[in-house]
Amino acid sequence: MSKILITYFSKTGNTKIIAEAIFKTVDGEKAIKPVKELLDNELEGYSLIFIGFPVYSHSIPFPVEAVLKNIPPNKKTAFFSTHGSLTGSRLAREALEYATVMTSKTKLLGTFTCRGKVSPEALEVLGKSPEHKAWVEMAASADTHPDENDLEDAASFARWIMTLAAQD
């Protein structure tokens, strides 16, 4: 039986909510923990690792980068992210693309992304910059996410990843 880790970085709670939905969905020997609680070389002990993060400025938060750099080669992985942008937008995709490049020696089974409420403080700060005005308007519409549909989609993603992991 495989050992599964769901790890995440979450500042506002959005990514944690998605991580918990994935955790509830997968069966078997499993663990869930924030990236800050991972021990050195802990990733070695898992056959499948789900890694979640919020998108920050089109990229990955530094604590997640550190984890991605330490994933052993050929380890099965799946990424999930939350963001204020519209799902499928370039801004939402860039962080996942960067994570994929950083972990090119792993076996990436899939990715999932959904909107998440952006903190009012971030909206206020970014709203002061003319270059971010359009994004702030778009991000404000994410204030009800993750919602029940997002959680159902995350569960479907987890089931799909488990199916793919079992095939190898």
N, C-alpha and C positions, 0 to 999 in steps of 0.2 A: 504494500500500500504506500502511496506517495504522501509525503509530508508537505503541507502547503503553508506559506506565509503570506499574509496580507499586511503590508506595511504602508504607512502613509505619512505625509506632512500636511498639517491642516492648521491654518492660523485663525480662520473664522468659523470653522466647524463643517463647512461644506464637504470637503474631501473626506473627513472622518465619517460623515453620514453615508457617503457612497461606499467607503471601506467596510462599514458595518453591514450594509446591504449585501455586499459580495461575501463577507464572512458568513452571514446567515444562510447563504445559498449553497456554498460549497460543502461537500460531505467529506468525511475522513478526518485524519489527524491534521489539525490546523491550528494556527496561531494568528492573532492580530495584535499589532503594536505600532506605535508611532516610530518613525525612523530614529528619533533621538534616543530611543530605548534599545536599539539594536546593539548587540555586543560585537566585538571584533571577531571576524571569521564566522559569525552566526549564520550567514547566508549559505555557507557550505552544507548545512544540515537539512536544507529544504530542496525538494525536487521541482517545485513550482513556486514562483514568487510573483505576487501581484504588488505593484508599486504605484501609489497614488500621490498626486501633488496638485496644488493650485498653479495656474499659469500666472507668472509674474513678468510683466513687461515682455511678453512673447517668449518667455523662457522658463527655466526650471529653478526653483529656490535652491540656494547653495547646499543646504543639508541633504537634499535629494541627489544633487550632483555627486556628492561624496559617496553616497550609497551606490549609485549607478556605476561609479568607477571601480567599485569593489565586488561587483557580481562576478562569480567565477565563470570562465568560458563554458559554453554549451549548456548553461543553466536555462531552464524554461522560464520565460518571463511573460508578464502581461502588464500593460500600463493603463492607468486611468487618471483623468485629470478633470478639474473643475475650473471654470473661467466665467468672466462676465460677458465675453463676446458672444455673438451669435454662433450656434453650433455649426461647425463646418467652415467657419470663416478662417481666413489665413492666420489671423491672430491666435485662434484656438489651435490650429494645426502645427504652428512653428515649434512650440515646446515639445510636442510629441515627436516631431521629426528630429529635433535635437537629441532627445532621449534615445531615440532609435540609433542615431549615429554613435552616440556615446557607448552604446551596448551592442555594437555590431557583432561581437563574438558570442553573444547569447542567442538562444532560440526564442525570438519574440513571437508569441502565438497570437497576439492581437492587442488592440488599443480601444479604449472607450473614453468618451468625453461628454460632459454635460455642463450646462450653465450652473452657476452658483452665485448667490448674492454677494455683491462686493460691499466691503465695509463703507459706511458713510464717510469715514475719515479719508479713505482712499479716493472716493468720488469727489470730495471737497478739494483735496490737494490737487488732483489731476484736472479738476474742472477749472483751475486757475490758469492752466496752460492752453493757449489757443490750439496747439497741435493735438491736444487730447480731447477737445470739446465733443467731437462726433462720437468718440469711444465712450465718454462718460454718459452721453445720452443713451447709447446702446446698452451699456452696462447697467444703467438704472432699471431697465426693463427685466433684468434677471433677479429682481428682488424676491420673487416667490420660489426660487430654485435653491437646491434641488427639491423637486416636487415628487408626488407619487409616481408619475410617469417616468421620471428620471430613475427612481428606485427600481421600478419594474424593468427598465432598460438595463440597469446595472446588473440585476439578477440574471437577465437573459444573457448578457455578456459573460458573466461568471459561468453559467451552464455551458455556453459555447466553448469557452477556454478549457473547461474540464473535459469536454468531449475531445478537443484537439490534443490535450495533454495525454489522454488515455490511448490515443492512436500511435504514439511514438514509442 
